[in-house]
Each structure stands twice: as C-alpha cells, then as structure tokens.
Amino acid sequence: MLFNFSSVNLINLSLCIVVLVLGYMSYKKNKNKIAIYISVAFGLFGFSHLMTLFEFGTDLESILIIIRILAYLLVIVALYKTVFKD
C-alpha cells in the first residue's frame, strides 16, 4: 500500500474530519438531523480523500465517484430540508 502525499487531499481530509466531528457534536447537542446529514456527507468526502491518499483512487475510481455523488446528495437533502422546513 503506497501513500501518495498530496497537500490538497491531506488538507481536504483534515477539514472533512473537522466538519464530521462538529456535525456529530451538533447533532448530539441539538438533535438536529440537518447536522448529521452534513456530517455523514463530509465523512464520505473524507473517506474518498483518504482512498486517494492511499492510491486506491486509480483502481476504484467509479466507486469513489459514487461515494462523492452520495455525499453531494446528502448535502442537497440537508439544504432542501432547511429551505422547505415544515
């Protein structure tokens, strides 16, 4: 297993971890489902950055695309729920 140092992917992974943790903490404190949607989305983004850092991205490119699409869809759902709240 190789580690491909990329400062961009490493920074993206770090920021994804921060958003993941803060989203989880927000959910635990306020039981806000929007926060957990965003937290999970950034967890998925972080996972894809981690896979890229360990050079699995070239072998599993189509899987990473699906993971990122799911993450974007979660963010869209979270924003939709915010805009069209009951």
C-alpha positions as CSV (number, residue, x, y, z in Angstrom):
1,M,0.0,0.0,0.0
2,L,1.5,3.3,-1.1
3,F,0.9,6.7,0.4
4,N,0.7,9.4,-2.2
5,F,1.4,12.7,-0.3
6,S,-0.8,15.4,-1.8
7,S,-1.2,18.5,0.3
8,V,-4.6,19.3,-1.3
9,N,-6.0,15.9,-0.4
10,L,-4.5,16.0,3.1
11,I,-6.0,19.4,3.8
12,N,-9.3,18.3,2.4
13,L,-9.3,15.2,4.6
14,S,-8.4,17.2,7.6
15,L,-11.2,19.7,7.0
16,C,-13.7,16.9,6.4
17,I,-12.7,15.4,9.7
18,V,-13.4,18.7,11.4
19,V,-16.8,19.1,9.8
20,L,-17.6,15.4,10.6
21,V,-16.8,15.9,14.3
22,L,-18.5,19.3,14.6
23,G,-21.6,18.0,12.8
24,Y,-21.8,15.0,15.1
25,M,-21.4,17.2,18.2
26,S,-24.1,19.5,16.9
27,Y,-26.4,16.5,16.4
28,K,-25.7,15.2,19.9
29,K,-26.4,18.6,21.5
30,N,-29.4,19.7,19.4
31,K,-30.7,16.5,17.8
32,N,-30.6,18.4,14.5
33,K,-30.9,16.0,11.6
34,I,-29.5,18.5,9.2
35,A,-26.2,18.5,11.1
36,I,-25.9,14.7,10.9
37,Y,-26.7,14.7,7.2
38,I,-23.9,17.2,6.6
39,S,-21.6,15.3,9.0
40,V,-22.1,12.0,7.2
41,A,-21.7,13.7,3.8
42,F,-18.3,15.1,4.8
43,G,-17.4,11.7,6.3
44,L,-18.0,10.3,2.8
45,F,-15.9,13.1,1.2
46,G,-13.1,12.4,3.8
47,F,-13.2,8.7,3.0
48,S,-12.8,9.4,-0.7
49,H,-9.8,11.7,0.1
50,L,-8.3,9.1,2.3
51,M,-8.7,6.5,-0.5
52,T,-7.0,8.9,-2.9
53,L,-4.1,9.5,-0.5
54,F,-3.5,5.7,-0.3
55,E,-3.7,5.5,-4.1
56,F,-6.8,3.3,-4.2
57,G,-8.5,6.1,-6.3
58,T,-7.0,4.8,-9.5
59,D,-8.3,1.3,-9.1
60,L,-11.6,2.2,-7.6
61,E,-12.4,5.4,-9.5
62,S,-16.0,4.6,-10.2
63,I,-16.7,3.6,-6.6
64,L,-15.2,7.0,-5.4
65,I,-17.4,8.8,-7.9
66,I,-20.5,7.0,-6.4
67,I,-19.3,7.9,-2.9
68,R,-18.9,11.5,-3.8
69,I,-22.3,11.6,-5.5
70,L,-23.9,10.2,-2.4
71,A,-22.2,12.8,-0.3
72,Y,-23.4,15.6,-2.6
73,L,-26.9,14.2,-2.4
74,L,-26.8,14.2,1.4
75,V,-25.8,17.9,1.3
76,I,-28.7,18.6,-1.2
77,V,-31.2,16.8,1.1
78,A,-29.9,18.8,4.1
79,L,-30.3,22.1,2.3
80,Y,-33.7,21.2,0.9
81,K,-34.9,20.3,4.4
82,T,-33.6,23.7,5.6
83,V,-35.3,25.6,2.8
84,F,-38.6,23.7,2.9
85,K,-39.0,23.2,6.6
86,D,-42.4,22.1,7.8
